Amino acid sequence: MTRRFLTIGIGAALLSPGAKAGSPELTFEQLYGSVGVLGMTVSDRVKQLSGRRVLMKGFMAPPLKAEAAFFVLTKMPMALCPFCSSDADWPSDIVVVYLDEKQTFVQSNATITVDGLLEHGSWTDPETGFVSLLRLTHAHFQTV
């Protein structure tokens, strides 16, 4: 399966060698065009940015392990990780972030900036079984 990528976040140019000056910022409010009882549809902005590096600002949900190659970026600090069993239960204010390499995570109440490639569409991670609708891949983060 071919995967398309998009960069999300503020300050991506400062975070990774692949980030370019002027990478667009994507906010949680811009992720979906509609959210309702029939499900969610990604926004036109996500579709336009798909496959590009973007910047995103948020909070790291508490990870399952102290060191891993992925985490969940949330709009607000969370006490528990918002893992879902299916994309039907997917919250509208989280994005899965896949890092290039494992690293130690930060406190869940620290604001972070993430730069990565955006991918959208239902996808199941073959290693974890985690289902996501939106992902940032080849990502890097730093505390603000």
C-alpha positions in Angstrom: 0.0 0.0 0.0 1.3 3.4 -0.9 1.2 5.9 2.0 1.0 9.7 1.4 2.6 12.0 3.9 2.1 15.6 5.2 4.1 17.8 7.6 2.2 19.4 10.5 3.1 21.9 13.1 4.7 25.2 14.0 8.5 25.6 13.8 9.1 22.5 11.7 12.0 24.2 10.1 13.7 24.2 13.5 13.0 20.6 14.3 14.4 18.4 11.5 16.7 18.5 8.6 13.8 17.7 6.2 11.7 20.6 7.3 11.6 23.6 5.1 11.2 27.3 6.1 7.6 28.2 5.8 6.2 24.8 6.4 2.5 25.2 6.9 1.0 25.0 10.4 -2.0 22.7 11.0 -4.2 23.1 14.0 -6.5 20.7 15.6 -9.5 22.9 14.6 -8.4 22.4 10.9 -8.3 18.6 10.9 -11.9 17.8 10.1 -14.5 19.2 7.8 -17.4 17.7 9.7 -17.8 15.7 12.9 -21.2 14.1 13.7 -23.2 11.0 14.4 -22.3 9.7 10.9 -18.6 10.0 11.5 -15.9 12.4 10.6 -14.5 13.7 7.3 -11.1 15.2 6.9 -11.0 18.8 6.0 -10.0 20.3 2.7 -6.9 21.7 4.4 -5.8 18.2 5.3 -6.4 17.0 1.8 -4.4 20.0 0.4 -1.5 19.4 2.7 -1.4 15.6 2.4 2.0 14.4 1.5 3.8 17.6 2.8 5.7 18.5 5.9 3.6 20.5 8.4 3.9 21.8 12.0 1.6 21.1 14.8 1.5 22.2 18.4 -0.1 20.2 21.3 0.5 17.8 24.1 2.0 14.3 24.3 -0.5 11.8 25.7 1.0 9.5 28.3 2.7 6.7 26.3 2.4 3.0 26.9 6.2 2.8 27.4 8.8 5.3 28.6 10.6 5.1 25.3 9.0 4.3 22.0 8.9 5.4 18.4 5.4 6.8 18.4 3.0 8.8 20.6 -0.4 10.5 20.5 -0.5 14.3 20.1 -3.5 15.8 21.8 -5.1 19.2 21.8 -5.3 19.3 25.6 -3.2 17.6 28.3 -4.5 14.2 29.1 -4.1 11.9 32.1 -4.7 8.7 30.1 -3.6 7.7 26.6 -6.6 8.0 24.1 -6.0 4.7 22.3 -9.0 3.4 20.4 -10.1 0.0 19.3 -11.3 1.3 15.9 -11.4 4.4 13.8 -15.1 4.7 14.5 -14.1 5.7 18.0 -11.4 8.0 16.9 -11.4 11.3 18.8 -11.4 14.5 16.7 -8.6 16.1 18.7 -5.7 13.6 18.4 -3.0 12.7 15.9 -0.7 9.7 16.0 3.0 10.7 15.7 5.5 8.2 14.4 9.1 9.2 15.1 12.2 8.3 13.0 13.7 6.7 16.1 12.8 5.8 19.7 13.2 8.6 22.3 12.3 9.4 25.8 9.0 11.2 26.2 8.1 14.4 28.0 5.6 15.3 30.7 2.0 15.2 29.4 1.4 18.8 30.5 4.3 20.2 28.5 3.5 22.0 25.2 5.4 20.5 22.3 5.8 21.3 18.6 5.9 18.4 16.2 7.1 18.5 12.6 6.3 15.5 10.3 4.6 14.2 7.2 0.8 14.1 7.3 -1.0 10.9 6.3 -4.8 10.5 6.4 -7.2 7.7 6.0 -7.9 4.7 8.2 -4.7 2.6 8.8 -3.8 -0.1 11.3 -0.2 -0.2 12.6 1.0 -3.8 12.0 3.2 -3.7 15.1 0.8 -2.3 17.7 -2.6 -2.9 16.1 -3.4 0.8 16.8 -5.9 2.2 14.4 -5.6 5.9 13.2 -7.3 8.3 10.9 -4.5 10.9 10.9 -0.8 10.4 11.3 2.4 12.4 11.3 5.3 10.2 10.1 9.1 10.8 10.0 8.4 13.2 12.8 10.5 15.1 15.3 9.3 17.1 18.4 10.6 19.6 20.9 9.2 21.2 24.0 8.1 24.8 23.6 
